[in-house]
Amino acid sequence: MTTLSKGHLSGTRQIRRLFVVFSGVIILTFIAVASLYIKRADNRDKEHFQNHATIITDDIWALNAISAQTYLALAVKADHYKQLGVAIPGDDSFLQINSPPLTGLTQFLYDLKLIGVKNFKSDIIYHGERIGTLSGEQYVRVIYPLINIFVFLAFVLLAATFIMYLSINRKFLEQQVLERTHNLQESERRFHDLVSLLPEMVLESDLNGGVVYANKAAEETLPLDVKDGVAPNFFDIIQEEEQEKARHDFHIFLAGNPSSLKEFTVCGRDGKSFPVLMRSAPIMNHGNVIGARSIIIDISERRRLQQQLNRDSKMKAIGLMAGGVAHDLNNILSGVISYPELILLDLEDNSPLRSPLEAIRQSGLDAADVVSDLLTVARGIAANTEILNPNNLIMDYLDSADFKQLLTSYPLVGVTTSLSPDLQTISCSPIHFRKCLMNLTTNGMEAIAGNGRLSICTENHLQDAPSGSADEGGLGAGDYAKIIFHDSGTGIGPDEIDHIFEPFYTKKVMGRSGTGLGLAVIWNTMQDHGGMVTVTSNNDGTTFTLYFPCVDDPCITAAKQDESTLFKGRGETILVIDDEQRQRDIAGDLLTSLGYAVETAANGEEAVEYLKSHSVDLLVLDMIMSPGQNGFKTYQQILELHPAQKALIASGFAEDGDVRATLALGADGFISKPYTMRGIGSAIYKILHQ
């Protein structure tokens, strides 16, 4: 055996002994680091979960499931929750978010029990009061960082062993260097193979910005084709007005200054621009900078989600304001509408006061329509839904006096219809469907300068696969009735089309030709009905398309009753429960004139006390009574005294959760304030006699 061989064997034995010692140290280090990491990760996850409960507090207090759901959906994705749920008093399943099924490597590790699930639960506290509970299950994914830690420590072990090997076996260094050079080339090849699989775009460029390498994602997304034998330049893909800034940053980090994420707008292969985040680092060779490597991340979807969140927050704030204002205005308008109606009953037909009183009453009704639009913006429909055929609703509107007046105002505009004879039925609020028709028809005619045409078409639409919820601008799978409005007007500018559904956004003269609520009413009506509205516009005109979900029930609601019929009472006793004296007086006068015996109560507690020793045929129940108990709790207590007690809910606010809960308890109907004599008379007559 030669000396070289003996030295090699001796060195090998020393390396083996050192390797065993280092391996023991590495294993103990790994155990300690892993334990510390798992503990810190668990504390961090608990803190994140409590933060989620704090962030959604305002939305849960306002019962705004949409904003809470949007945030929690992002949290599920970001923090790897299996599921998140919100329980509130009276509704343990108020909100439930589930993550998509696991796939690929994650599913494989889950099946091997290397990824577990842990449970969290946190109270949702609003101003010191517990208003709900956030619960969830989170995948325990510490296996990934532990693998990284283990790989790093293993690398340290191998590096230490390698250094010892070099120091002990210096005679074999030259041979090892050659082998390492070959391995380095192979590693570089593998590196580029791996980089090509990344979803992010990766570019390598020389000192002048010439692109020398691009991964697959970059080649598919960016215009990097060689033209006339000239390689593409890194700066050519950046929007022209940002190229100077990009060159400045490029030379700064090549000079050795650290690079941070920068936002730019780049041009895609299809010619369209999109926002990206970009970070670059110099490529070194023997201590010299020979080029730059850049990672480019497309943030178009992130920007869209941020804009959606901002819009949702804006709509939430406007909705809360609109709902509160509408509630107060409806109570005020009750007197403007009802008292002229009562006075008119006692006036002679030729009285000079009849005309101004009718004008006052009609002005109140017009104001109530605007308030109704505010309620729709507040995302609540204060009307019951019916199963109807959209074609019938469209024809009713086209035969109405409002539409005929519109034709008189725009005599040069022709209106055509193409209504599908087999159009499916929908469940909708007739009032708000009609508002959509009126707003889109009026807007279409106003958009036409001179001669033009407005067409209204209906057809059935089958959505094979879901494209998102209405809030996200998509449709769920299923059948829809599609109503299409197309006008031959001048169209909507690209800088305006993204804002047309925002409340109070209008190009008309506020207070003269528009309130800025028309399209916002349509947007919120479609979301409340589980549908969608889309708009396209160009020089040939504008097209609005409404998608209403169809219902399986083929029955159409009965024909509308004769509006000239006045429903008279037969001496039945009605208890009016309202916290405002004016509302009690108005209701009392209206119902007395209709032939009912009326009793009143100023709050829920007073009503319950009265009914302990009396009985009535019907309650007219207000929902919001401050500072006492609300209408829902009042009706609960009354049902304990009179289990079959009939009730009509009368509220100046939207049909919210309390109203729906009260209807579920057994209340027989809902009427919005301000109501007319015919409106409340018809509602009460149906409850008592039909």
HELIX and SHEET records of a PDB file:
HELIX    1   1 THR A    3  ILE A   55  1                                  53    
HELIX    2   2 THR A   57  TRP A   61  1                                   5    
HELIX    3   3 ALA A   65  ASP A   79  1                                  15    
HELIX    4   4 GLY A  104  ASP A  111  1                                   8    
HELIX    5   5 ILE A  143  ILE A  168  1                                  26    
HELIX    6   6 ARG A  170  PHE A  172  5                                   3    
HELIX    7   7 LEU A  173  LEU A  197  1                                  25    
HELIX    8   8 LYS A  216  THR A  221  1                                   6    
HELIX    9   9 PHE A  234  ILE A  237  5                                   4    
HELIX   10  10 GLU A  240  GLU A  242  5                                   3    
HELIX   11  11 GLN A  243  LEU A  254  1                                  12    
HELIX   12  12 SER A  300  ASP A  346  1                                  47    
HELIX   13  13 ARG A  354  VAL A  377  1                                  24    
HELIX   14  14 PRO A  390  LEU A  398  1                                   9    
HELIX   15  15 ALA A  401  SER A  409  1                                   9    
HELIX   16  16 PRO A  430  GLU A  446  1                                  17    
HELIX   17  17 GLY A  518  ASP A  528  1                                  11    
HELIX   18  18 GLN A  581  SER A  593  1                                  13    
HELIX   19  19 GLY A  604  LEU A  611  1                                   8    
HELIX   20  20 GLY A  631  LEU A  641  1                                  11    
HELIX   21  21 GLY A  657  LEU A  665  1                                   9    
HELIX   22  22 MET A  677  HIS A  689  1                                  13    
SHEET    1   A 4 ASP A  91  ASN A  98  0                                        
SHEET    2   A 4 TYR A  81  ILE A  88 -1                                        
SHEET    3   A 4 GLU A 129  VAL A 140 -1                                        
SHEET    4   A 4 GLY A 116  TYR A 126 -1                                        
SHEET    1   B 5 VAL A 211  ALA A 214  0                                        
SHEET    2   B 5 MET A 201  SER A 205 -1                                        
SHEET    3   B 5 ASN A 288  ASP A 298 -1                                        
SHEET    4   B 5 SER A 273  ASN A 285 -1                                        
SHEET    5   B 5 LYS A 262  CYS A 267 -1                                        
SHEET    1   C 2 GLU A 386  LEU A 388  0                                        
SHEET    2   C 2 ILE A 426  CYS A 428 -1                                        
SHEET    1   D 5 VAL A 413  LEU A 419  0                                        
SHEET    2   D 5 GLY A 452  GLN A 463  1                                        
SHEET    3   D 5 GLY A 478  ASP A 487 -1                                        
SHEET    4   D 5 GLY A 541  PRO A 549 -1                                        
SHEET    5   D 5 MET A 532  ASN A 538 -1                                        
SHEET    1   E 5 ALA A 597  ALA A 601  0                                        
SHEET    2   E 5 THR A 573  ILE A 577  1                                        
SHEET    3   E 5 LEU A 618  LEU A 621  1                                        
SHEET    4   E 5 ALA A 647  SER A 651  1                                        
SHEET    5   E 5 GLY A 669  SER A 672  1                                        
END                                                                             
